[in-house]
Amino acid sequence: MDWLTKRIRQVWDQAKDFADGPSSAAKVGRFAGAVFQGARDRTLEALNVPRPEALFIKALTGGGQAQTEMTPLELSKIKGAYEAKQSNKPPTKEELLKKWWGSDNQSIAGPQSVPSPSEREAAAKRIANDSLAHYRSPVVSLYGSGRDVKLAYGNLSVIPQADGSVRIVDKFKVDPNLFGSDRFDRVGDLGEGGPGAAIAYNLAKRLGTFRDVDINVNVPKEQWEQINSERPNVPPAAAELKANMELFNAKKGEGEKEAGRLLDSFNQNYWRLKGTTPEAESLGMFADEMKKAVGP
């Protein structure tokens, strides 16, 4: 019986330490949060909730452990976007000068707005350096790669490792005041989700439950090499511009395609009750952005 008495004492001491500790309430909270988040994640997976909605729900309800896996389709699109970026070699200063002003870069007759040769060289050098920095950056745009990866990841980092593996890093977060000043029912970075997403986000912020979700996926060399890449439908820069323009030029039916049927139904009813339209909201967002750009 000595071993039983010893074991009981050990359990009692552990329980007492837990209860008497200054952070016991925090420990209970963390434990309860972990249990909830585990059940939440299993439910989202069982219901096959699309990645953007799943990440948003996780962020609204306390975040949780970092995402360490991606679907084969996601990896295919990410590899395709990465390869598309790598294949677009940045122009040199000399190439830009020749393309814009000929091989000799000499002064030409024309309006006074045409820069001098030295100004041309400075402009070409600046743009060439910016292009090279963009090319070397690990950031890859997914704006031309379909709805789910665009809304879930937008821009993420693809970082080749010395052993041939690839590390994919991102953070699911909401950038404030992306298009003018955010409001309770309008958040620029959640434009595709409309007022429903904005209200949910602001409620979570007020309740203190919103947390960013880290994304840290390591793809072994063999797996990366076997992935069949799917290139973007349109150049990422053009796709990103198109996505921004759609926020300013929302048309009936486009919201459902991006937000999903349930959220779009909420948004349509909300706008109807508010006495406004998606077009009017987009114009208001555009006006706010212009005010921010011009200044007081």
Buried (B, 14 or more C-beta within 10 A) or exposed (E): EEEEEEEEEEEEEEEEEEEEEEEEEEEEEEEEBEEEBEEBBEEBEEEEBBBBBBBBBBBBBBBBEEBEEBEEEBBBBBBBBBBBBEEBEBBBBBEBBBEEBEEEBEEEEEEEEEBEBEEBBEBBBEBBEEBBEEEEEBEBBBBBBBBBBBBBBBBBBBEBEEEEBBBBBBBBBBEEEBBBEBBEBBBBBBBBBBBBBBBBBBEBEEEEBBBEBBBEBBBEEEEBEEBEBBBBEBBBEEBBEEBBEBBBEBEEEBBBEBBBEEBBBBBBEBBEEEEBBBBEBBBBBBEBBEEEEEEE
